[in-house]
Amino acid sequence: MGQRGVVIEKPNGEQIEIPKELLWDYKKAPDDLLWRLQRIADFFPVYGRDRKTVTALYENIEKLRMDETTKLLLEEYKMAWEERSGKNKK
């Protein structure tokens, strides 16, 4: 959608983008990865549907506050990305 965002780096070098729209109360987002993922999770799936973000959210699903419906939706996105990359082929 042409959104610009703040980029953070995960320990393994992957980057996660934080859309500017999610930083209404901050000039600059905190460096805390879980804070950033929680902010995205609060607005999922409006934001955070890309493969890297879905993977990071899924890897931290138990550390984030999400209702069951959002967790199920996140799992569906994860499975869809895996199918697109051929990881679920039997």
Buried (B, 14 or more C-beta within 10 A) or exposed (E): EEEEBBEBEBEEEEEBBBBEEBBEEEEEBEEEBEBBBBBBBBEBEEBBBEBBBBBBBBEBBEEBEBEEEBBEBBEEBBBBBBEEEEEEEE
